[in-house]
């Protein structure tokens, strides 16, 4: 049989190539390329109902108030480090049953709240920063450059987009500030804005019109700058060299994107309709776009915020209720709304499971799956929405490949910084950093021996 080139194969069947596994005949003309390491974070707002998510807490009634050591107060928390097989899944985690051997449940991870800001704003905006309180000057938030951008500095230098930020906040009102609706930050006070509209994300990924407009502007800017530089002194000339380098870096990134989009323009991934989508379909559509972006090499790093913090404007969870509900308001009436809140938690887990399973269905050039090569983390900045606790956060790490030991419940000692997980993931992604934010060490149980 005549070998089929990867390029001809993609052109021949269009968007279906994005959903198919690696085929030997499609890659027979050349050695398989190295499989990229990827990282994605799936953020859930307002915490979870503890009795549905955490093992051993099914019969517990959550106390009122913000208790620092809630699990120990219930007499069930072993303060010592332990690693056990993840043999049984709690009701909220049941949608992950098919991937049980590729996930790790991590409990006991804490963050410290810095007094002076709203608890919801800080739990979202500082989730991937985890800066030590009162160490960042000139801001009320302990917010530094977030993990996704630090990792992208290492693994995003050859992709058109170093990072991509997805949000599933469909509200049109700007009820809260940017700190309630974003987890990705270039640095203190410098937001990496997320895209909420599937059509806008689609056009960013697949449209070539923006590239042409950008190139026209870049050519004019560089031409004017080159002319001006001839009139400058040495010191200003040095500054302009730095300016030139930064613009050329952007231009190089756009060239990579242009080359890739020339190929992606053949892909028949239908543009999302400009109509209202049911909540589940909306989240899955944004998730599909994220998976495509990671699979096709448009980016290796993504953040995915399934909803905003404390946004009281209600959602119509079509699959769950017959009228709109506010997740935040329900969380503060947990005693009466416990059944409905558990439905919302499971609904969010179903969306995470959908994306993880989709990644696991994509076979890569070396025979592994896309999930095997992606650190895909589910998490929230609150351990429990009703008490606003920052300790014992709900964390699940899926995938990660040969370097990760999976199928475990890793219970960290009380007080273990969430930054320990971010340090571990940063090192798994190839960064040589000694410390991340307020980390005290790695989570060694995540690493395969």
C-alpha positions as CSV (number, residue, x, y, z in Angstrom):
1,X,0.0,0.0,0.0
2,X,1.3,3.5,-0.9
3,X,2.2,5.4,2.3
4,X,0.0,8.3,3.2
5,X,1.6,11.5,4.3
6,X,0.3,13.2,7.4
7,X,-0.4,16.3,5.4
8,X,-2.3,14.6,2.6
9,X,-4.3,12.6,5.2
10,X,-5.4,15.7,7.1
11,X,-6.4,17.4,3.9
12,X,-8.3,14.4,2.6
13,X,-10.6,13.9,5.6
14,X,-10.8,17.3,7.2
15,X,-11.8,17.7,10.8
16,X,-12.2,14.0,11.4
17,X,-8.4,13.8,11.7
18,X,-8.6,15.7,14.9
19,X,-10.8,13.0,16.5
20,X,-9.0,9.9,15.1
21,X,-6.2,8.0,16.7
22,X,-2.7,8.0,15.2
23,X,-2.7,5.7,12.1
24,X,0.5,3.8,11.2
25,X,-0.1,4.4,7.5
26,X,-0.5,8.1,8.0
27,X,3.0,8.3,9.6
28,X,4.8,5.6,7.7
29,X,6.8,8.1,5.6
30,X,8.7,9.5,8.6
31,X,9.7,8.7,12.1
32,X,7.0,9.8,14.7
33,X,7.7,13.2,16.1
34,X,8.3,13.7,19.8
35,X,5.1,13.8,21.7
36,X,4.5,17.1,23.5
37,X,4.1,17.5,27.2
38,X,0.9,19.4,28.0
39,X,-0.8,20.9,31.1
40,X,-4.4,21.9,31.5
41,X,-6.3,23.1,34.6
42,X,-10.1,22.7,35.0
43,X,-11.3,25.1,37.7
44,X,-14.6,24.7,39.6
45,X,-16.0,27.7,41.5
46,X,-17.4,27.8,45.1
47,X,-15.8,24.5,46.3
48,X,-17.7,21.3,46.6
49,X,-20.1,19.6,49.0
50,X,-17.6,17.8,51.2
51,X,-19.8,14.8,52.0
52,X,-20.2,13.9,48.3
53,X,-16.6,14.5,47.3
54,X,-14.3,13.4,50.1
55,X,-13.9,9.8,51.2
56,X,-15.1,9.0,54.7
57,X,-17.3,12.1,55.1
58,X,-20.6,10.9,53.6
59,X,-22.4,11.1,57.0
60,X,-20.9,14.3,58.3
61,X,-22.8,17.5,58.8
62,X,-20.6,20.5,57.9
63,X,-20.3,22.8,60.9
64,X,-21.2,26.5,60.5
65,X,-18.3,29.0,60.2
66,X,-14.9,28.9,58.7
67,X,-13.0,26.2,60.6
68,X,-9.3,25.8,59.9
69,X,-9.1,22.1,60.7
70,X,-12.6,21.0,59.8
71,X,-11.8,17.3,59.1
72,X,-9.8,16.9,62.3
73,X,-12.7,18.5,64.3
74,X,-14.9,15.7,63.0
75,X,-12.5,13.1,64.4
76,X,-11.8,11.5,61.1
77,X,-8.6,13.3,59.9
78,X,-5.4,11.4,60.1
79,X,-2.8,14.2,60.2
80,X,-0.1,11.9,58.8
81,X,0.8,11.4,55.2
82,X,-0.8,8.4,53.6
83,X,-1.1,6.8,50.2
84,X,-3.9,4.3,49.5
85,X,-5.3,2.7,46.4
86,X,-8.2,4.6,44.9
87,X,-10.4,1.5,45.1
88,X,-13.8,3.2,45.7
89,X,-15.0,6.5,44.3
90,X,-17.3,8.9,46.2
91,X,-20.7,9.8,44.6
92,X,-19.3,13.1,43.1
93,X,-16.3,11.3,41.7
94,X,-18.2,8.4,40.1
95,X,-18.2,9.9,36.6
96,X,-14.4,9.1,36.6
97,X,-14.9,5.4,37.1
98,X,-13.6,4.5,33.7
99,X,-10.4,6.4,34.3
100,X,-9.8,5.3,37.9
101,X,-6.4,3.9,37.0
102,X,-5.3,7.2,35.4
103,X,-6.3,9.7,38.2
104,X,-5.0,10.7,41.6
105,X,-7.2,12.1,44.4
106,X,-5.1,14.5,46.5
107,X,-6.5,15.7,49.9
108,X,-5.0,17.8,52.6
109,X,-3.8,20.7,50.3
110,X,-4.2,24.1,51.8
111,X,-3.9,27.8,50.9
112,X,-3.6,30.7,53.3
113,X,-6.2,33.5,53.0
114,X,-4.7,37.0,53.0
115,X,-7.0,39.4,54.9
116,X,-8.4,42.4,53.1
117,X,-10.2,41.0,50.0
118,X,-13.3,39.0,49.3
119,X,-12.8,35.3,50.0
120,X,-14.3,34.3,46.6
121,X,-12.2,36.8,44.6
122,X,-9.0,35.6,46.2
123,X,-9.7,31.9,46.0
124,X,-10.1,32.1,42.2
125,X,-7.5,34.7,41.2
126,X,-4.8,33.4,43.4
127,X,-5.4,29.7,42.9
128,X,-2.6,29.1,40.4
129,X,-0.3,31.7,42.0
130,X,-0.5,30.6,45.7
131,X,1.9,33.4,46.6
132,X,2.7,33.6,50.3
133,X,0.4,36.2,52.0
134,X,1.7,39.7,52.4
135,X,4.8,39.1,50.2
136,X,3.5,40.8,47.0
137,X,3.8,44.6,47.4
138,X,1.3,47.1,46.1
139,X,-1.7,44.8,45.9
140,X,-4.4,43.4,48.2
141,X,-4.1,40.0,46.6
142,X,-1.3,37.5,47.1
143,X,-1.2,37.2,43.3
144,X,2.0,36.6,41.3
145,X,2.7,35.2,37.8
146,X,0.6,32.0,37.7
147,X,1.8,28.4,37.1
148,X,0.4,28.2,33.6
149,X,2.6,31.1,32.4
150,X,5.7,29.9,34.2
151,X,5.3,26.5,32.5
152,X,4.6,28.1,29.2
153,X,7.9,30.0,29.4
154,X,9.4,26.5,29.1
155,X,7.0,24.5,26.9
156,X,5.2,27.2,24.9
157,X,8.1,28.7,23.0
158,X,7.4,26.9,19.8
159,X,3.6,27.0,19.8
160,X,1.5,29.7,18.2
161,X,-0.2,30.4,21.6
162,X,2.0,30.0,24.7
163,X,-1.2,29.6,26.7
164,X,-5.0,29.6,26.1
165,X,-7.6,30.8,28.6
166,X,-11.1,29.4,28.4
167,X,-14.1,30.5,30.5
168,X,-17.6,29.1,30.6
169,X,-19.2,32.3,32.1
170,X,-22.0,33.0,29.7
171,X,-23.4,35.9,31.7
172,X,-23.5,39.3,29.9
173,X,-23.6,41.4,33.1
174,X,-20.3,42.4,34.8
175,X,-21.5,41.8,38.3
176,X,-18.1,41.2,39.8
177,X,-14.6,42.3,39.2
178,X,-12.0,40.5,37.0
179,X,-10.7,38.8,40.2
180,X,-13.8,36.6,40.4
181,X,-13.7,35.4,36.8
182,X,-10.0,34.6,36.0
183,X,-7.4,32.3,37.3
184,X,-4.6,33.1,34.7
185,X,-2.3,36.1,35.3
186,X,0.8,37.2,33.5
187,X,1.8,38.8,36.8
188,X,0.5,41.0,39.6
189,X,-2.3,43.2,38.2
190,X,-1.7,41.9,34.7
191,X,-4.6,39.7,33.6
192,X,-4.4,37.0,30.9
193,X,-8.0,37.5,29.8
194,X,-10.1,34.4,29.1
195,X,-12.4,33.9,26.2
196,X,-16.0,33.1,27.0
197,X,-17.6,33.0,23.6
198,X,-17.1,29.8,21.6
199,X,-17.3,31.7,18.3
200,X,-14.5,34.1,19.4
201,X,-12.3,31.2,20.5
202,X,-13.0,29.3,17.3
203,X,-12.0,32.4,15.2
204,X,-8.9,32.9,17.3
205,X,-7.8,29.3,16.7
206,X,-8.8,28.8,13.1
207,X,-9.4,32.2,11.3
208,X,-6.6,33.7,9.3
209,X,-8.0,37.2,9.0
210,X,-6.5,38.4,12.3
211,X,-3.0,37.2,11.1
212,X,-3.2,39.3,8.0
213,X,-4.3,42.4,9.9
214,X,-1.5,41.8,12.5
215,X,1.1,41.5,9.8
216,X,0.1,44.7,8.2
217,X,0.4,46.6,11.5
218,X,3.7,44.9,12.5
219,X,5.3,45.8,9.2
220,X,4.3,49.5,9.6
221,X,5.5,49.5,13.3
222,X,8.9,48.0,12.5
223,X,9.4,50.2,9.5
224,X,8.7,53.4,11.5
225,X,10.9,52.2,14.4
226,X,13.8,51.4,12.1
227,X,13.7,54.9,10.7
228,X,13.5,56.4,14.1
229,X,16.4,54.4,15.5
230,X,18.8,56.0,13.2
231,X,18.2,59.3,14.9
232,X,18.7,58.0,18.5
233,X,21.7,58.0,20.8
234,X,23.4,54.9,22.1
235,X,21.3,54.4,25.3
236,X,18.0,55.0,23.5
237,X,19.2,52.7,20.7
238,X,19.7,49.9,23.2
239,X,16.1,50.4,24.4
240,X,14.9,50.2,20.8
241,X,16.9,47.0,20.3
242,X,14.9,45.5,23.2
243,X,11.7,46.8,21.7
244,X,12.6,45.3,18.3
245,X,13.4,42.0,19.9
246,X,10.0,41.9,21.6
247,X,8.1,42.8,18.4
248,X,10.1,40.2,16.4
249,X,9.3,37.6,19.1
250,X,5.6,38.3,18.5
251,X,6.1,38.3,14.8
252,X,7.8,34.9,15.0
253,X,4.9,33.5,17.0
254,X,2.5,34.8,14.4
255,X,4.5,33.2,11.6
256,X,4.3,29.9,13.4
257,X,0.6,30.4,13.7
258,X,0.2,31.4,10.1
259,X,2.0,28.3,8.9
260,X,-0.2,26.1,11.1
261,X,-3.4,27.8,10.2
262,X,-2.7,27.3,6.5
263,X,-3.0,23.6,7.4
264,X,-5.8,24.1,9.9
265,X,-7.9,26.0,7.3
266,X,-8.6,22.6,5.7
267,X,-10.1,21.3,8.9
268,X,-13.9,21.0,8.9
269,X,-14.5,21.8,12.6
270,X,-17.8,23.7,12.3
271,X,-17.9,27.2,13.7
272,X,-20.2,27.3,16.8
273,X,-23.6,28.8,16.2
274,X,-24.4,32.2,17.6
275,X,-27.3,30.9,19.6
276,X,-28.0,30.0,23.2
277,X,-26.6,26.7,24.2
278,X,-27.7,24.5,27.2
279,X,-25.2,24.7,30.0
280,X,-23.7,21.3,29.5
281,X,-23.4,21.7,25.7
282,X,-21.8,25.1,26.2
283,X,-19.1,23.7,28.6
284,X,-18.4,20.7,26.4
285,X,-18.1,22.8,23.3
286,X,-15.6,25.1,25.0
287,X,-13.9,21.9,26.2
288,X,-13.8,20.5,22.7
289,X,-12.1,23.6,21.5
290,X,-9.5,23.3,24.2
291,X,-8.8,19.6,23.4
292,X,-8.4,20.5,19.7
293,X,-6.0,23.3,20.5
294,X,-3.9,21.0,22.7
295,X,-4.0,18.1,20.2
296,X,-3.1,20.1,17.1
297,X,-0.2,21.9,18.8
298,X,-1.7,25.4,18.9
299,X,-0.8,25.4,22.5
300,X,0.6,23.1,25.2
301,X,-0.9,24.9,28.2
302,X,-4.5,25.8,28.9
303,X,-6.8,26.9,31.7
304,X,-10.5,26.2,31.8
305,X,-12.8,28.0,34.2
306,X,-16.1,26.2,34.4
307,X,-17.8,29.1,36.0
308,X,-17.1,32.4,37.9
309,X,-16.9,32.8,41.7
310,X,-19.8,34.4,43.6
311,X,-21.8,35.4,40.5
312,X,-25.3,35.4,41.9
313,X,-26.9,35.7,38.5
314,X,-28.5,32.3,38.1
315,X,-27.7,29.7,35.5
316,X,-30.3,27.5,33.9
317,X,-28.8,24.1,34.4
318,X,-31.1,22.4,31.9
319,X,-29.9,18.9,32.7
320,X,-30.6,19.4,36.4
321,X,-33.4,21.9,37.2
322,X,-36.5,23.4,35.6
323,X,-35.6,27.0,36.5
324,X,-32.4,29.0,36.8
325,X,-30.4,28.6,40.0
326,X,-27.5,30.5,41.6
327,X,-24.7,28.2,42.6
328,X,-23.4,30.7,45.0
329,X,-26.7,31.3,46.8
330,X,-27.3,27.5,47.0
331,X,-23.9,27.1,48.7
332,X,-25.0,29.4,51.5
333,X,-28.1,27.4,52.1
334,X,-26.5,24.0,52.0
335,X,-28.7,22.4,54.7
336,X,-31.9,22.9,52.5
337,X,-30.1,22.7,49.1
338,X,-27.8,19.7,49.8
339,X,-29.4,17.5,47.1
340,X,-29.3,20.2,44.4
341,X,-25.7,21.2,45.3
342,X,-24.7,17.5,45.0
343,X,-26.2,17.5,41.5
344,X,-24.2,20.6,40.5
345,X,-21.0,19.0,41.8
346,X,-21.6,15.8,39.9
347,X,-22.5,17.8,36.8
348,X,-19.2,19.6,36.9
349,X,-17.4,16.3,37.4
350,X,-19.2,14.8,34.4
351,X,-17.8,17.7,32.3
352,X,-14.2,17.0,33.6
353,X,-14.7,13.3,32.9
354,X,-15.9,14.0,29.4
355,X,-12.8,16.0,28.6
356,X,-10.4,13.5,30.2
357,X,-12.0,10.6,28.4
358,X,-11.8,12.6,25.1
359,X,-8.1,13.1,25.7
360,X,-7.7,9.4,26.5
361,X,-9.3,8.4,23.2
362,X,-6.7,10.2,21.2
363,X,-3.8,7.9,20.4
364,X,-0.5,9.7,19.7
365,X,2.4,8.9,17.5
366,X,4.2,6.8,20.1
367,X,1.1,4.7,21.0
368,X,0.3,6.6,24.2
369,X,-2.9,8.7,24.6
370,X,-3.2,12.4,24.7
371,X,-4.2,12.1,28.4
372,X,-1.0,10.2,29.1
373,X,0.9,13.2,28.0
374,X,-1.3,15.9,29.7
375,X,-1.3,16.9,33.3
376,X,-5.0,17.6,33.6
377,X,-6.0,18.9,37.0
378,X,-9.5,19.4,38.5
379,X,-9.6,21.8,41.5
380,X,-11.2,24.6,43.3
381,X,-9.9,27.4,45.5
382,X,-12.4,26.6,48.3
383,X,-12.6,23.3,50.3
384,X,-16.3,23.9,51.1
385,X,-18.4,26.7,49.7
386,X,-20.7,27.1,52.7
387,X,-17.9,27.8,55.2
388,X,-15.4,29.5,52.8
389,X,-12.6,27.3,54.1
390,X,-9.3,27.5,52.3
391,X,-7.9,24.2,53.6
392,X,-8.3,20.6,52.3
393,X,-9.1,21.7,48.7
394,X,-10.7,19.2,46.3
395,X,-7.9,18.2,43.9
396,X,-7.8,15.5,41.2
397,X,-4.9,15.0,38.9
398,X,-5.6,13.0,35.7
399,X,-3.1,11.8,33.2
400,X,0.6,12.7,33.1
401,X,2.0,9.6,31.5
402,X,4.9,7.4,32.4
403,X,6.3,9.9,35.0
404,X,3.1,9.7,37.1
405,X,2.0,7.0,39.4
406,X,-1.8,6.9,39.3
407,X,-4.8,5.2,40.9
408,X,-4.1,6.6,44.3
409,X,-5.7,8.6,47.1
410,X,-2.8,10.7,48.4
411,X,-3.6,12.3,51.8
412,X,-1.1,15.0,52.7
413,X,-0.5,16.2,56.2
414,X,-2.7,19.1,57.3
415,X,-1.2,22.4,56.3
416,X,0.5,21.1,53.2
417,X,0.7,24.1,50.8
418,X,-1.2,23.8,47.5
419,X,2.0,25.2,46.0
420,X,3.7,21.8,46.6
421,X,1.5,20.4,43.9
422,X,2.3,23.3,41.5
423,X,6.0,22.8,42.2
424,X,5.7,19.1,41.4
425,X,3.8,19.8,38.2
426,X,6.3,22.5,37.1
427,X,9.1,20.1,37.5
428,X,7.2,17.3,35.7
429,X,6.8,19.8,32.8
430,X,10.6,20.3,32.7
431,X,11.2,23.4,34.9
432,X,14.2,23.3,37.2
433,X,12.8,25.6,39.8
434,X,13.7,25.0,43.4
435,X,10.6,26.5,45.0
436,X,7.1,27.7,43.8
437,X,5.4,30.4,45.9
438,X,5.1,29.1,49.5
439,X,5.9,25.5,48.6
440,X,7.7,23.3,51.1
441,X,8.6,20.4,48.8
442,X,7.3,18.0,46.2
443,X,4.5,15.5,46.4
444,X,6.7,12.5,45.8
445,X,3.8,10.0,45.7
446,X,2.8,11.4,42.3
447,X,6.0,10.4,40.7
448,X,6.4,6.9,39.4
449,X,9.4,5.1,40.9
